[in-house]
């Protein structure tokens, strides 16, 4: 049981921002929120993670709702290379990440 | 700093043979995880190991599958008497320690059983 809910698919145009939502309404106080992505025929790639505060790194931003029941991964300017399946994962311990079905992001030129 | 290294990248086995998949974690990482991804499906957790210890094997099939992470050398995922349903991508990941640390995945080993 992945315990997160994501849309099956989303579309974006190149150079536009993308907001990928995730619901984790049963999250506990010590669960982190992790995002990974998987390009075709490759291993999952770490994107970002956070606990309570919004987080930024060179790849993306993570906006976490105040009640922590949802979060949004923000790609500021989508490129063709960002087309992938994006997984939102909540985990008490990052030593056992349970992947759901993720959101398949398509990026159009 | 090399990433998680898996080999072989592609492996073909006949039904009934054994498959051995190897994983060298990132330098300084002492925790290894194995995941399986069947065609057109999501990643499923199989097992979590530290050096010489199996910490969590709740995702391992009860028969034919085993994993080890010896004191020296890579982690090995061993599948005995393979069947066609074992055809999948097997991903290894590593982390320096548990609780709060990101895990990093290798490129995977694609097993095809013919």
Interface residues (C-beta under 8 A of the other chain):
Chain A: X32 X34 X36 X38 X42 X43 X44 X45 X46 X49 X87 X93 X94 X95 X96 X97 X98 X99 X100 X101 X102
Chain B: X4 X31 X33 X35 X42 X43 X44 X45 X48 X55 X56 X91 X93 X95 X98 X99 X100 X101 X102 X103 X104 X105 X106 X107 X108
